[in-house]
Amino acid sequence: MKSLETRLHEWKFVIFFIILLSSSHIFAENLSSKVSFTGCACAGARYSALGKAVETLVDDVYAIYWNPAGLCGLSEKWIIKDNGNKGNIEEEDLIIFSEDERSNFFFQIGLSAAKLDNERESGFAGIAFNMLSGVIGIGLYYIQTKENEISTSDGNLDSNSDALGSTGYISIAWELGLYSFGFSIKGLHQEIGDIQYYGGGLDAGCVAEVIPFIKFGFVVQDIGTCIKTKKHYEEVNNSYDLVYPVLKFNASFTSDAYDLIFAIGGIKKIEGRYELHIGIQYNFISHLSIYFGVNDTTLSTGFTYKHQNIAISYAFFSDINDFSYNNILSATYLFN
């Protein structure tokens, strides 16, 4: 068991981490609609099905998008494969594994594709592997809109333009006792008709397993994120656009038998908007999990089928902005 002094030291680090990230909005000047495509949340069907209440639940390659600290969950997946059942894992197993510097190499690949209403398509591809006493992830997210009403930076609508947005991620996560911390550096690119934008930013998150079966998570997206036109265009604003960060909080509760998980979370956008997210996961049998979610005012559902190292997931959800109906399919494979 850890001493009280050790736990207090870890909590001081967590509190400092949260205060540092929360203060990042001081440096933002205005809200950019040009990077809103990154919040479509179509990376991994499981997480869309859970109503986006996932900051503490994400434990695979899709953590690159949702919460980089969740990449540490791949370490636990490695232990589960050897033990055969998560219920057989003791806290000592996790500590021993973390102190073993992950000498046994593993990596996971993930692919996700979504067909969205209103002539939109979205996808995510990523890999994650252990290195540098942590877990590293590399991913690419994209979304395409065809001949739809698209807002330019000056607020005008261009209904004849296609749009393509993409984000590249490089993430790394480490464990500190029962706490996980992760960071993602990301590059942004967007095309609206003939106009191109480029930019970059940072995401950061942490997950704390305060007591067994209860976790808390905190994520800040778009820290110092800015975007600018590739060159000078007469019809749009060509200045740097610094984006307000988005704050996400989440708590999850797992039953003793690991067959039922309840998660609740919220998003605080600095300009004043709030969202409530609720997710429920029920492990119907050892190879099948079903999900239900509430994303603020819309509902979602889905399932995952697992066989050995492969997991295939499907989700059906409604968009919070236009209440359109969307479908997403994803798959992961863990090599070790």
N, C-alpha and C positions, 0 to 999 in steps of 0.2 A: 504494500500500500504506500501511496505517496504521502510525504509529510505535509503538514498544513503550510509550512513555509514555502515548499515547492509549488503547491497549488496557488498560493497567493501571488507568487512571482509570475506564474503563467497568466493569471487573471489580470495583473497589471499590464502585461504585454498586450492582452486582448483589448483592454479598455483604451490603451494608447493607440492601438491600431484603428479602432472604431472612431475615436475622436479625430485622428488624422484624416481619415477618409471622409468623414462627415463635413469637415471644414473646406473640402475642395471646391464647394460651390462659390466660395468667395471670389474666385478668379474667373468665374463665368460671366459673360456680358449679356448674351441674349440666347434665346432658344432657337435651335435650328430645326426646321422641318425637313431639311435635306438628309439628315441621318436617321429619320424615323423608321426607315426600312429595316434597321438593325433590330427593332423591337417586335418584329412579326412573330417571333417565337415558334418557328417551324424547324427546330433542330432536335430530333428525337421524338418519336410518336408518344412514348410514355409520358413525357413531360408536358406535352400539349394536352393529353388526356387527363392529366392531374390538375388541370386548371392553372398551370404555371406556379403552383404552390410547391416549388421544388428545390429551393436553395439548400436545404439540408438533405434532400433525397437523391440528388444527382450524384451518381457514383461510377460513371463510365466516361467514355471519350466525349460525350456531349456536354460534360462539365466545362469544356473549353468555352462554350457559348453561355451557359447558365450561371456557373459559379466555379471559377478555376480551382478553388480549394477542394471541390468534389473529386478532382483527379486522384486524390489520395484514396478514394474508395476502391480504386483498382487494386491496391495492395490487399484489401480485405477480400476482394473477389479471388485473388490468388490463393489465399488461405482457405476460403470456402471450397474451392475445387479440390484441395488436398484432404479436407476434413469431410466433405460431402454434405454438410448441413451447417447452416449458420448458427443454429442453436447449440452446436458442439464447440463453438469457438469461445474460449475464455479470454478475459482481458490480458492475461499473461501471454497468450499466443500473439496478440496484437503488439504488445511491447517487445517481445522477443523478435518478431518479424521486423519491426521498425529499427531495432538496434542492429539488425543483421546487414544493414546498408544495402538491402535489396540486391544481394549478390546473384540471385536467380533472375535472369533477364526475362521480361514479359512485355508484350505490347498488344494493343487492341486497335482495331480499325472499325469505323462506323460510317454508314451511309444513310442519308435521310432524304426523302423526296415528298413534296406536298403539292397537291393540285388545289388551288384556291379559286374561289368564285371571282367574278369580275376580271376574267382573263389574266390571272396571276399564277405564277409558278414559283416554287421556292425549293431550295435544297441545301444540304450540309454534308461535307465529307471531312473526316479527320482521323488522325492517328494519335495514340498516346503510348508512352513507354517509360520505364524507370531508368533514371540517370541522375547523376549528381546528388545522390542520397534523397532524391525526390522523384516526382513524376512530371514528365514534359509532354505537352500536347501541341499539335500543329493542326489547324483547321481552316476551312474555307466555307463561308456562308454566302448564298446569293439569293436574290429575288428578282423576278422579271415581271413587268406589267406591260400588256400589249394594248395600244390604242385606247387608253383610258384617260379620264380627267386627272391631270398631274399638275400640282402646284409648283411654279417656279419660285425662286428665292424672293421675288418682289411681290408674291401673293397672287399673281395672275394665273389663270388656268390655260394650259395648252392641251387641248383634247385630241390633237393629232399626233402626239409624240409617244413613242415607246420609252420605257424606262428600265434600266438595269442597275441594280445596286449589289455590291459585293464587299465582303469584309474578310480579311485574312488575319488569323490569330497565331501567336506564339505564346504558349502558357507554361507556367511552372508552378508546382505545389509542393509544400513540405508539411510534415507533421511535427508538432511540438507537444508531446504527451497526448492528451485527449483532444487537442486542438489541431486544426488544419488551416493553412493559409495558402492562398494562391493569387497569382497575378497574370494578367494577359496583356500583351502589347498587340495592338491591332492597327492595321492599315485599311483605310476606307477608299472606295471608288464608286462613283455614281455617274451614270449617263442619263440625261433627260433630253431626248431628241439628239441634237448635235452638240449639246453643251456637256462638258465633262468636269467633274469635281474630284479632288483628291484630298485626303486628310489622314489623321491618325489619332490615337488616344490610348487610354489605359483602363482596364477593368481590374477590380480587386475584390476578394471575398474571404470570409473565414467561416468555419463550422466548429462548434463546440459541443461535445458530448458531455453535458453537465453531470448527469447521472445515467445509469444504464436505461436504455429505451427512450430517452428524451434528448433531443438535439435542438440547438439554436443556430441560426445562420444569418449572416449579414453580408450584403453585396453592394458595392458601388460601381455602377457602370458609367462610362464616358468621363473619366477623370482627365481633365485637361484636353478633351477631344476638340479638335477644330477641323474645319474643312474649307477648301478654297477652290475656285475655278482653275482649270488647267492653264488657261490663258485669258486674255481680256475679251469679254463679250459685251457688246453694246446694250443688249436687252436685259441683262441681269446685274445684280450687285456682285462685284468682283472682290470685295474685301474678305478678310479672314472671318469665319463665323465660328465663334467659340461657344460650345454647347454646355448647357446645364447638365450636371450629373443626375443620375437616377439612383435613389436609395431603395434597397429591398431588404425586408426582414422576414424571417420564417422560423417556425417551430414545428417539430414533428414528434409524434408519440407512437411507439411501436408496442404491440402486445407481447406478452411473455413468450408466446409460441411463434412469434415473428410472422403470423399469418394476416395481421391487420395493421395498417399504418394510416394514421390521420395526420394531415399537415394543414397548417393555416399560415398565411403570410399576407404581406401588404407591400405596396409600392408607394413611395413618396417621391413625387416629382417636384423639383425645387420651385417650379412656377406655381405650385399650389394644388395640383391634381393628386388624388388618392385612388388606389385600387385595392380591392380585397380579393384574395385567392384562397380557395379551399380545395384540398385533394384527398381522396380516399383510395387506398390500394388494398385489395383483398387477394391473398395468394390462395386461389381456389384449390389447386393441387400443386405438387412440387414443380411441375413444368408450366403452369398456367397462372398468370396474374391478371386481374381485371381492375379497371380504374374508373373513377367518377370524379368530375371536377366542376368547380364554379369559378369562372374567370370574371370577377366583378358582377356583371349582369347577364352573362351567357353560360351555357352548360357545355360539358365535354364528356366523352367516354372513350374507352379503348381497352386493349388487352396486349399482353406479351406472352409469347410461347418460347420456352427455353429448351434446348436440347444440347447437352454437354456444353461446349464453349460458344455456341451460337444463340443469339436472341433475336427474334423477329417481333416487331411491334406495329400496331395499327391504332390510329386515333381519328375520331370524328369530333369536330369542334366548330363553334360559331365565332365569328370575328366580333370583337368588342366594339369596333367602330361602325361597321355597316351591317352587322348581324348576318353576314353571308355564311354559307355552309362550306366547310373545308375538310379535306381528307389528307392524311399523312401516313406514310409507310416508312419504317426504318429498320435497320439491322446492324448488329455488332458481332464481331468475332474476336475472341481472346486467344492469343498465342502465348504459350509458355513451355 
